[in-house]
């Protein structure tokens, strides 16, 4: 799966069987990424594509020394399953 970071449209995406899967985000404040939506086309769900998108987004945030807000439940669930990313979560 080839994940592309489209910084202009604030998203990570991949083309899967002709459809796009994506993880979108915003920058609510300097140094913070709010991952707000994950979408995988229905026919491609359950194959780990969302996890790969989330991992790419979190790895990018880490490489830029950003904190993250997991507004999307998919991102929050991924962080719970992968505690090595918990240090990225912005304190409330």
N, CA, C and O atoms as a MOPAC input file, in Angstrom:
PM7 MOZYME 1SCF
protein

 N      0.84900 1    -1.17800 1     0.00000 1
 C      0.00000 1     0.00000 1     0.00000 1
 C      0.89400 1     1.24000 1     0.00000 1
 O      1.70700 1     1.42300 1     0.90600 1
 N      0.74700 1     2.07100 1    -0.99300 1
 C      1.53800 1     3.29100 1    -1.12500 1
 C      0.76100 1     4.46300 1    -0.52600 1
 O     -0.24400 1     4.90700 1    -1.08300 1
 N      1.23600 1     4.95300 1     0.60600 1
 C      0.56000 1     6.05300 1     1.29400 1
 C      1.22400 1     7.36900 1     0.90300 1
 O      2.44400 1     7.51600 1     0.96800 1
 N      0.40000 1     8.30600 1     0.50200 1
 C      0.86700 1     9.61500 1     0.06600 1
 C      0.42500 1    10.64800 1     1.09600 1
 O     -0.72400 1    10.65200 1     1.53900 1
 N      1.35000 1    11.51900 1     1.46800 1
 C      1.01100 1    12.61900 1     2.37500 1
 C      0.76300 1    13.85200 1     1.52000 1
 O      1.69300 1    14.40900 1     0.93500 1
 N     -0.47100 1    14.26900 1     1.45100 1
 C     -0.86200 1    15.45800 1     0.69500 1
 C     -0.95700 1    16.61300 1     1.69000 1
 O     -1.99900 1    16.84500 1     2.30300 1
 N      0.15100 1    17.32600 1     1.83300 1
 C      0.21200 1    18.39800 1     2.82700 1
 C     -0.70900 1    19.56400 1     2.49300 1
 O     -1.16600 1    20.26900 1     3.39300 1
 N     -0.98300 1    19.77000 1     1.22200 1
 C     -1.86800 1    20.86800 1     0.82700 1
 C     -3.31400 1    20.59400 1     1.24400 1
 O     -4.01600 1    21.49900 1     1.69500 1
 N     -3.75400 1    19.34000 1     1.09100 1
 C     -5.12100 1    18.96600 1     1.46600 1
 C     -5.22000 1    18.40400 1     2.88600 1
 O     -6.29200 1    17.97500 1     3.31200 1
 N     -4.10500 1    18.40600 1     3.61400 1
 C     -4.07000 1    17.94700 1     5.01000 1
 C     -4.61600 1    16.52400 1     5.15300 1
 O     -5.57200 1    16.27000 1     5.88500 1
 N     -3.97400 1    15.61400 1     4.43100 1
 C     -4.42000 1    14.22400 1     4.52100 1
 C     -3.32100 1    13.26000 1     4.10000 1
 O     -2.39400 1    13.61400 1     3.37100 1
 N     -3.45500 1    12.04100 1     4.57900 1
 C     -2.67100 1    10.90800 1     4.12300 1
 C     -3.65600 1    10.04900 1     3.36500 1
 O     -4.76800 1     9.81800 1     3.84100 1
 N     -3.27100 1     9.56800 1     2.18700 1
 C     -4.21800 1     8.74500 1     1.44200 1
 C     -3.50700 1     7.66800 1     0.63400 1
 O     -2.29900 1     7.72600 1     0.40600 1
 N     -4.28400 1     6.69900 1     0.21400 1
 C     -3.80200 1     5.61400 1    -0.62700 1
 C     -4.92500 1     5.21800 1    -1.56700 1
 O     -6.09800 1     5.23800 1    -1.19400 1
 N     -4.56200 1     4.86000 1    -2.77800 1
 C     -5.53700 1     4.35400 1    -3.73700 1
 C     -5.56500 1     2.83800 1    -3.58700 1
 O     -4.54700 1     2.16100 1    -3.72700 1
 N     -6.76400 1     2.32200 1    -3.29800 1
 C     -6.95600 1     0.88900 1    -3.09400 1
 C     -8.03700 1     0.42400 1    -4.05700 1
 O     -9.19900 1     0.81400 1    -3.94000 1
 N     -7.64900 1    -0.39800 1    -4.99100 1
 C     -8.59900 1    -0.94100 1    -5.97900 1
 C     -9.42700 1     0.16700 1    -6.62000 1
 O    -10.63800 1     0.02300 1    -6.79100 1
 N     -8.77200 1     1.27600 1    -6.97500 1
 C     -9.43400 1     2.36900 1    -7.66900 1
 C    -10.14500 1     3.37800 1    -6.78100 1
 O    -10.61300 1     4.40500 1    -7.27300 1
 N    -10.23500 1     3.10900 1    -5.48300 1
 C    -10.86700 1     4.03500 1    -4.54100 1
 C     -9.81100 1     4.59300 1    -3.59600 1
 O     -8.73300 1     4.01800 1    -3.44400 1
 N    -10.12900 1     5.71000 1    -2.96800 1
 C     -9.19500 1     6.31000 1    -2.02000 1
 C     -9.58800 1     6.03200 1    -0.57700 1
 O    -10.75100 1     6.14400 1    -0.19200 1
 N     -8.58200 1     5.66600 1     0.20500 1
 C     -8.70800 1     5.59000 1     1.65800 1
 C     -7.93000 1     6.78300 1     2.18600 1
 O     -6.90200 1     7.14800 1     1.61600 1
 N     -8.40600 1     7.40000 1     3.27200 1
 C     -7.69700 1     8.58400 1     3.75000 1
 C     -7.78600 1     8.76500 1     5.25600 1
 O     -8.69500 1     8.27300 1     5.92500 1
 N     -6.79900 1     9.49300 1     5.75200 1
 C     -6.75400 1     9.97400 1     7.13000 1
 C     -6.56700 1    11.47700 1     7.02000 1
 O     -5.56900 1    11.93700 1     6.46500 1
 N     -7.51600 1    12.24800 1     7.54300 1
 C     -7.43100 1    13.70500 1     7.43700 1
 C     -7.05500 1    14.30400 1     8.79400 1
 O     -7.24000 1    13.69100 1     9.84600 1
 N     -6.52800 1    15.50700 1     8.72800 1
 C     -6.10400 1    16.18900 1     9.95300 1
 C     -6.19200 1    17.69800 1     9.78300 1
 O     -6.35900 1    18.21000 1     8.67600 1
 N     -6.07700 1    18.39600 1    10.90600 1
 C     -5.97900 1    19.85300 1    10.91900 1
 C     -4.83500 1    20.22100 1    11.85400 1
 O     -4.29800 1    19.38000 1    12.57400 1
 N     -4.48100 1    21.49200 1    11.82100 1
 C     -3.49700 1    22.04100 1    12.75800 1
 C     -4.21900 1    23.06700 1    13.63300 1
 O     -4.23900 1    24.25000 1    13.29400 1
 N     -4.81600 1    22.63700 1    14.75700 1
 C     -5.56700 1    23.58000 1    15.59000 1
 C     -4.66500 1    24.60700 1    16.28300 1
 O     -5.11300 1    25.69100 1    16.65700 1
 N     -3.40500 1    24.25300 1    16.44600 1
 C     -2.43500 1    25.18700 1    17.01900 1
 C     -1.04200 1    24.74700 1    16.57500 1
 O     -0.86000 1    23.63400 1    16.08100 1
 N     -0.09400 1    25.60600 1    16.75200 1
 C      1.27400 1    25.31000 1    16.32800 1
 C      1.80000 1    24.05400 1    17.03000 1
 O      1.68500 1    23.91400 1    18.24700 1
 N      2.37500 1    23.15200 1    16.24500 1
 C      2.97400 1    21.95400 1    16.81000 1
 C      2.00100 1    20.86600 1    17.19900 1
 O      2.36900 1    19.92900 1    17.90700 1
 N      0.74200 1    20.97700 1    16.73700 1
 C     -0.28400 1    19.98900 1    17.09100 1
 C     -1.04800 1    19.56400 1    15.83800 1
 O     -1.49400 1    20.40400 1    15.05700 1
 N     -1.19200 1    18.25800 1    15.65800 1
 C     -2.01300 1    17.70200 1    14.57300 1
 C     -3.24300 1    17.05200 1    15.18700 1
 O     -3.12900 1    16.23100 1    16.09800 1
 N     -4.40800 1    17.41500 1    14.69400 1
 C     -5.65700 1    16.80700 1    15.13700 1
 C     -6.10800 1    15.85200 1    14.03200 1
 O     -6.58200 1    16.28500 1    12.98200 1
 N     -5.95500 1    14.54800 1    14.27700 1
 C     -6.41200 1    13.54000 1    13.31500 1
 C     -7.91400 1    13.37900 1    13.51300 1
 O     -8.36600 1    12.84200 1    14.52400 1
 N     -8.68400 1    13.85600 1    12.52700 1
 C    -10.12300 1    13.98300 1    12.73500 1
 C    -11.00800 1    13.01900 1    11.95200 1
 O    -12.19900 1    12.91400 1    12.24600 1
 N    -10.46100 1    12.31500 1    10.96500 1
 C    -11.33300 1    11.43300 1    10.17800 1
 C    -10.50500 1    10.38700 1     9.44000 1
 O     -9.46400 1    10.68800 1     8.85700 1
 N    -10.99400 1     9.15400 1     9.48100 1
 C    -10.39400 1     8.06600 1     8.71400 1
 C    -11.49300 1     7.43800 1     7.87300 1
 O    -12.59600 1     7.18300 1     8.35800 1
 N    -11.17700 1     7.19200 1     6.60900 1
 C    -12.14500 1     6.55700 1     5.71900 1
 C    -11.44800 1     5.49000 1     4.88200 1
 O    -10.39300 1     5.72900 1     4.29400 1
 N    -12.06000 1     4.31300 1     4.84100 1
 C    -11.62700 1     3.22900 1     3.96100 1
 C    -12.86800 1     2.76800 1     3.21100 1
 O    -13.90000 1     2.51300 1     3.83300 1
 N    -12.78800 1     2.65400 1     1.87900 1
 C    -13.95300 1     2.20000 1     1.11500 1
 C    -14.46300 1     0.85400 1     1.64900 1
 O    -13.68500 1    -0.01000 1     2.05300 1
 N    -15.78300 1     0.70600 1     1.63700 1
 C    -16.42100 1    -0.46600 1     2.24500 1
 C    -15.82200 1    -1.79700 1     1.79300 1
 O    -15.60100 1    -2.68100 1     2.62000 1
 N    -15.56100 1    -1.94900 1     0.52300 1
 C    -15.02900 1    -3.21300 1     0.01000 1
 C    -13.60300 1    -3.50700 1     0.43600 1
 O    -13.12200 1    -4.62500 1     0.25400 1
 N    -12.91900 1    -2.52000 1     1.00000 1
 C    -11.52500 1    -2.68400 1     1.41200 1
 C    -11.34900 1    -2.69600 1     2.92800 1
 O    -10.22300 1    -2.72700 1     3.42300 1
 N    -12.43600 1    -2.67300 1     3.64900 1
 C    -12.35500 1    -2.63100 1     5.11300 1
 C    -11.96400 1    -3.99400 1     5.68700 1
 O    -12.16600 1    -5.03100 1     5.05500 1
 N    -11.40600 1    -3.96800 1     6.88800 1
 C    -11.03200 1    -5.20300 1     7.56700 1
 C     -9.73400 1    -5.80900 1     7.07800 1
 O     -9.43700 1    -6.96800 1     7.36800 1
 N     -8.95700 1    -5.03200 1     6.33700 1
 C     -7.70300 1    -5.54500 1     5.77300 1
 C     -6.47800 1    -4.80100 1     6.31000 1
 O     -5.37000 1    -4.99000 1     5.80800 1
 N     -6.67300 1    -3.95900 1     7.32800 1
 C     -5.55800 1    -3.26600 1     7.94800 1
 C     -5.16700 1    -1.95600 1     7.28500 1
 O     -4.15900 1    -1.35400 1     7.65500 1
 N     -5.95000 1    -1.50800 1     6.31100 1
 C     -5.60200 1    -0.26600 1     5.60900 1
 C     -5.68900 1     0.95600 1     6.52300 1
 O     -4.83600 1     1.84100 1     6.45300 1
 N     -6.70100 1     1.01200 1     7.37000 1
 C     -6.83900 1     2.15200 1     8.28800 1
 C     -5.64600 1     2.20300 1     9.23500 1
 O     -5.11800 1     3.28100 1     9.50700 1
 N     -5.21900 1     1.05400 1     9.73700 1
 C     -4.06500 1     1.01500 1    10.63500 1
 C     -2.81800 1     1.56000 1     9.95100 1
 O     -2.03700 1     2.28800 1    10.56300 1
 N     -2.63400 1     1.21000 1     8.69300 1
 C     -1.44900 1     1.68700 1     7.96300 1
 C     -1.50200 1     3.20000 1     7.76900 1
 O     -0.47900 1     3.87600 1     7.87700 1
 N     -2.67900 1     3.72800 1     7.48700 1
 C     -2.82400 1     5.17400 1     7.35200 1
 C     -2.51800 1     5.87800 1     8.68000 1
 O     -1.78200 1     6.86400 1     8.72100 1
 N     -3.09600 1     5.35300 1     9.75400 1
 C     -2.88700 1     5.95500 1    11.07100 1
 C     -1.41000 1     5.88500 1    11.45800 1
 O     -0.85000 1     6.86600 1    11.94600 1
 N     -0.79100 1     4.75200 1    11.24600 1
 C      0.62600 1     4.62200 1    11.57900 1
 C      1.46200 1     5.63000 1    10.79400 1
 O      2.39000 1     6.22200 1    11.34600 1
 N      1.15300 1     5.82900 1     9.53600 1
 C      1.88400 1     6.81200 1     8.72800 1
 C      1.70700 1     8.21800 1     9.28900 1
 O      2.66700 1     8.98300 1     9.38500 1
 N      0.46400 1     8.55500 1     9.66100 1
 C      0.20400 1     9.86700 1    10.23100 1
 C      0.93400 1    10.07800 1    11.55000 1
 O      1.51900 1    11.13700 1    11.77700 1
 N      0.90000 1     9.08200 1    12.40900 1
 C      1.56700 1     9.20500 1    13.70100 1
 C      3.08400 1     9.24800 1    13.54800 1
 O      3.76200 1     9.98700 1    14.26300 1
 N      3.61200 1     8.46200 1    12.62400 1
 C      5.05300 1     8.49100 1    12.37600 1
 C      5.48200 1     9.86200 1    11.84900 1
 O      6.54700 1    10.36600 1    12.20600 1
 N      4.64900 1    10.45600 1    11.00400 1
 C      4.94200 1    11.80300 1    10.51200 1
 C      4.93100 1    12.80600 1    11.66500 1
 O      5.83800 1    13.62800 1    11.79200 1
 N      3.89500 1    12.73000 1    12.50300 1
 C      3.80800 1    13.64200 1    13.64800 1
 C      5.05700 1    13.51600 1    14.51600 1
 O      5.62500 1    14.52000 1    14.94500 1
 N      5.47600 1    12.29200 1    14.77000 1
 C      6.66900 1    12.07400 1    15.58700 1
 C      7.90400 1    12.68000 1    14.91700 1
 O      8.72300 1    13.30900 1    15.58600 1
 N      8.04100 1    12.49600 1    13.61800 1
 C      9.22100 1    13.00100 1    12.91000 1
 C      9.29000 1    14.52900 1    12.93400 1
 O     10.37000 1    15.10800 1    12.81300 1
 N      8.13300 1    15.17800 1    13.09000 1
 C      8.07200 1    16.64400 1    13.12700 1
 C      7.99100 1    17.19800 1    14.55400 1
 O      7.86300 1    18.40400 1    14.76000 1
 N      8.06900 1    16.29100 1    15.53200 1
 C      7.94900 1    16.66600 1    16.95100 1
 C      6.60600 1    17.33000 1    17.27100 1
 O      6.53700 1    18.25000 1    18.08600 1
 N      5.53700 1    16.85000 1    16.61300 1
 C      4.19100 1    17.34400 1    16.87500 1
 C      3.52900 1    16.49300 1    17.94500 1
 O      3.83600 1    15.31100 1    18.09700 1
 N      2.62500 1    17.10600 1    18.67700 1
 C      1.71800 1    16.36200 1    19.52700 1
 C      0.47200 1    16.08200 1    18.68800 1
 O      0.24000 1    16.74300 1    17.67500 1
 N     -0.32100 1    15.10900 1    19.10700 1
 C     -1.51500 1    14.76900 1    18.33300 1
 C     -2.75900 1    14.78600 1    19.21800 1
 O     -2.70400 1    14.56000 1    20.42700 1
 N     -3.87700 1    15.06300 1    18.56000 1
 C     -5.19800 1    14.94800 1    19.16600 1
 C     -5.91700 1    13.86000 1    18.36800 1
 O     -6.17200 1    14.03700 1    17.17700 1
 N     -6.24600 1    12.74200 1    19.00600 1
 C     -6.91700 1    11.65500 1    18.28600 1
 C     -8.43800 1    11.83900 1    18.27200 1
 O     -9.16300 1    11.06400 1    18.89600 1
 N     -8.91900 1    12.86200 1    17.56300 1
 C    -10.36600 1    13.10700 1    17.49900 1
 C    -11.11200 1    11.97300 1    16.81400 1
 O    -12.25500 1    11.67900 1    17.16400 1
 N    -10.48000 1    11.34500 1    15.85300 1
 C    -11.09700 1    10.21200 1    15.15300 1
 C    -11.00000 1     8.97100 1    16.03900 1
 O     -9.91700 1     8.65200 1    16.52900 1
 N    -12.10900 1     8.26700 1    16.25400 1
 C    -12.08100 1     7.06400 1    17.09800 1
 C    -11.12800 1     5.98800 1    16.59200 1
 O    -10.58300 1     5.22500 1    17.39000 1
 N    -10.92300 1     5.91500 1    15.29200 1
 C    -10.00100 1     4.92400 1    14.72800 1
 C     -8.57400 1     5.21600 1    15.20000 1
 O     -7.82200 1     4.30100 1    15.53500 1
 N     -8.21500 1     6.49100 1    15.22200 1
 C     -6.87800 1     6.88900 1    15.67700 1
 C     -6.73300 1     6.61300 1    17.17200 1
 O     -5.71100 1     6.08900 1    17.61400 1
 N     -7.74700 1     6.96300 1    17.94000 1
 C     -7.71300 1     6.69400 1    19.37700 1
 C     -7.56200 1     5.20900 1    19.68700 1
 O     -6.79400 1     4.83000 1    20.57000 1
 N     -8.29200 1     4.37700 1    18.96300 1
 C     -8.21000 1     2.92600 1    19.16400 1
 C     -6.82800 1     2.39600 1    18.79100 1
 O     -6.29100 1     1.51400 1    19.46000 1
 N     -6.26200 1     2.93800 1    17.72200 1
 C     -4.92900 1     2.50800 1    17.29800 1
 C     -3.90600 1     2.83300 1    18.38500 1
 O     -3.05600 1     2.00400 1    18.71000 1
 N     -3.99000 1     4.03700 1    18.94600 1
 C     -3.04700 1     4.44300 1    19.99200 1
 C     -3.21300 1     3.55800 1    21.23600 1
 O     -2.22200 1     3.22700 1    21.88700 1
 N     -4.43000 1     3.17900 1    21.56600 1
 C     -4.65000 1     2.28400 1    22.71000 1
 C     -4.00300 1     0.92000 1    22.47000 1
 O     -3.45500 1     0.31700 1    23.39200 1
 N     -4.06900 1     0.43800 1    21.22700 1
 C     -3.47000 1    -0.86300 1    20.89000 1
 C     -1.95300 1    -0.78300 1    20.72400 1
 O     -1.27000 1    -1.80600 1    20.78900 1
 N     -1.42200 1     0.41700 1    20.51200 1
 C      0.01700 1     0.61200 1    20.28800 1
 C      0.52400 1     1.68900 1    21.25800 1
 O      0.69800 1     2.84500 1    20.87100 1
 N      0.75800 1     1.30600 1    22.51500 1
 C      1.10700 1     2.28200 1    23.54000 1
 C      2.39200 1     3.06800 1    23.27000 1
 O      2.63300 1     4.08900 1    23.91400 1
 N      3.21100 1     2.61300 1    22.33600 1
 C      4.43100 1     3.35300 1    22.01700 1
 C      4.13100 1     4.69200 1    21.34700 1
 O      5.03500 1     5.50900 1    21.16500 1
 N      2.86900 1     4.92300 1    20.97900 1
 C      2.47600 1     6.21600 1    20.40500 1
 C      1.79900 1     7.13600 1    21.42600 1
 O      1.50500 1     8.28900 1    21.11000 1
 N      1.55100 1     6.64900 1    22.62700 1
 C      0.83800 1     7.45600 1    23.62700 1
 C      1.55500 1     8.74500 1    23.99500 1
 O      0.92100 1     9.72900 1    24.37700 1
 N      2.88400 1     8.73700 1    23.88000 1
 C      3.64000 1     9.94000 1    24.22400 1
 C      3.35200 1    11.09600 1    23.28500 1
 O      3.67800 1    12.24000 1    23.60300 1
 N      2.74200 1    10.82300 1    22.12000 1
 C      2.42400 1    11.87400 1    21.16100 1
 C      1.12500 1    12.62100 1    21.51000 1
 O      0.91400 1    13.75000 1    21.06700 1
 N      0.27100 1    11.98400 1    22.29900 1
 C     -1.04600 1    12.55000 1    22.57600 1
 C     -0.90900 1    13.80800 1    23.42500 1
 O     -0.25900 1    13.80400 1    24.47100 1
 N     -1.53500 1    14.88500 1    22.95500 1
 C     -1.49000 1    16.15400 1    23.67300 1
 C     -2.23400 1    16.02800 1    24.98600 1
 O     -3.37300 1    15.56100 1    25.00800 1
 N     -1.60900 1    16.43800 1    26.08800 1
 C     -2.31700 1    16.38600 1    27.37800 1
 C     -3.56200 1    17.27900 1    27.35100 1
 O     -3.56400 1    18.34200 1    26.73000 1
 N     -4.59800 1    16.83800 1    28.02000 1
 C     -5.85200 1    17.61000 1    28.03800 1
 C     -5.78900 1    18.76000 1    29.00400 1
 O     -6.75800 1    19.50600 1    29.14000 1

